[in-house]
Amino acid sequence: MRSIFAIGLGVAATALALEIFLQCMPVVSGLRMENTSSAVPFNRYLPRQHYVYSHGWAMANARRGATSQQGYNNSADFQDGAAVMVVGDSFIESLMLNYPDTVQGRLDKVLGGSVYAAASSGNGLADALEMVRYYQPRLHPRNVVLFVDSGDLSDMLAPAPRGHSNFVVSGQGVAVVHNPYTESKIKRLVSYSALARYVYYNLKLSDWIMSKMRSGRSGGAAVADASAARGEVLEYYLTQLRQVGGGAATRFIFLVDGDRNTLYGSGSAKPLWHGDDREFFMDRVRKHGFAVVDMQPVFAQHWALRRERMDFLPMDGHWNKVAHGLAAQQILPLLNTASSSLPAGPTARN
């Protein structure tokens, strides 16, 4: 019993020492989420919330920021008559970047304002659709830029985490189902611990455990089902966007991520995109008459000329300010009304 007590006391003392140390370090603070519902079926943070961001065990790229009145990072407060609304996930949210370095920040500088971003980590195509449905009649944007990455296609039919939405295919067709989020009091209390936040956000221990669990499951049938249904889902998604956009009232521009992993690496590098997902998606989008900005040739040309990375790989696959700047260059010529003052670059048009 004495040995067990001594070990327990040592563990407690070590945990306390780590807690005191990490309280003084730029550990990810985490961001409290608003509760979601059928009335507002998408993720966003509490408004005017200050946060600390860092990446990995070494707490690299530490920075501070605050959310907007609508609960989004790296965005001005929304007002009606938006010139551009950028919708996406953590790539657009960009906790790791300052506002002027983001695609929305660069567009805002050129256009002189009225550029807003609605983005949250983990968002997919169903979330984007719900956000456009909600904000289009409130902001009446002339342009909506929709960011798309590999996860939007590979996880298109996956069950939605809390606070997100997903597509469901049934005999009645395709529908969007929301999984509501309500803040847990226990999570709120645990978040006061810097050690707990360091393990969860910086070390991403839960993500590692979940990835190991998924890798042990056979997903062959699920993959086959998703492949068979993705055309039906995309048809529904793109048709709904056109209806929400009010015909020609709002111009939609799809900003499609490239495969940066294989661009940097050797032939053995694992692709970011699965199979023909990129080509399949862009082909469907173009058939519906939407504009497409394909960042693959843009990234490839930039890498060939400058050997300058467009992200934080291998630790973090999110875009850096180089990628955001290149994306803004491609978007500007496609907007309803815009005059570009950014340096000219290779343009990917629909």
Buried (B, 14 or more C-beta within 10 A) or exposed (E): EEEEEEEEEEEEEEEEEBBEEBEEEBBBBBBBBBEBEEEBBBBBBEBEBEBBBBBEEEBBBBBEBEBBEBBBBBBBEBEEEBBBBBBBBBBBBBBBBEBEBBBBBBBBBBBEEBBBBBBBBBBBBBBBBBBBBBBBEEBBBBBBBBBBBBBBBBBBBBEBBBBBBBBBBEEEEBEBEBBEBEBEEEEEEBBEBBBBBBBBBBEBEEEEEEEEEEEEEEEEEEBEEBBEBBEEBBBBBBEBBBEBBEEEEBBBBBBBBBBBBBBBEEEEBEBBBBEEBBEBBBEBBEEBEBBBBBBBEBBBEBBEEEEEBBBBBEEBBBBBBBBBBBBBBBBBBBBBEBEBEBEEBBBBEB
